[in-house]
Amino acid sequence: MAVLSNQVGNQLLEALGIELEGVLGVTLVFEVHEPVEAHVRYVPSKAAVEGAVELLKSYEMHEKPD
């Protein structure tokens, strides 16, 4: 029988240390001799986006040389 995401999703996210709010989906990738990858799709909060904007403002942008 298939396991539905709502049956184990919250427990999996908690085990990975990922906050539940705004998460749309998670993909775990296991490949031979490679690190395990966790790809998380989520909708960030307004505060998170504003924080990212402030972080980006702290960097100087330069045109990439040819």
N, C-alpha and C positions, 0 to 999 in steps of 0.2 A: 504494500500500500504506500502511496506517495505521502511525503511529509510536506505539509503546506507551510509557507513562509511565516504565516502568523502564529504557527505553533512553536517555532524555535527562533524566529528572527530577533526578538528582543534579547533572549539569552545569548545569542551569538554576538550581537553588537556589544552587549555588556562585557562579555568575555574578551572582546577585542579592544575594549576601552573607548568605544565610539558612542558619543551621545546620540540618543534616539531621535531627538527632535529634528524634523525636516528630512530625515533619510527616506529616499525613494527606493533605493535598491543597493545590494552589495553583491559583488562577484569575487569569489576567492579563486586564485589561480595556483595550481600545484603542477610544476613541471620538473622533470628529472634534473637533478643537480643545479637547480635554480632556487633563489629565495622565493618564499611564498608571497604572493601579492594579494592585497585587498583593494579592490576598486570600489569606491563609495560614491553613489550619486545622491545628492541632497539639494534642498532648497535652503540657502543660507538666510539667516535673519537679517533684518535691516542693519542691526548693530554690527554683525559680522562683516557685511559688505562695507560699511563705513570704516571699520577698522582696517580692512584690506586697502581701501582707498588711501587712508592716512599712511599706511606702510609704504605704498607705492610712491606717495608724494615725498618720502624721505630719500628717494634715489634720484640721481641725476641721469637723464636720458641723453644718449649720444647716438648719432647716426652711425650705422655699421659701415666701416670702410669697404670700398670695392675690392 
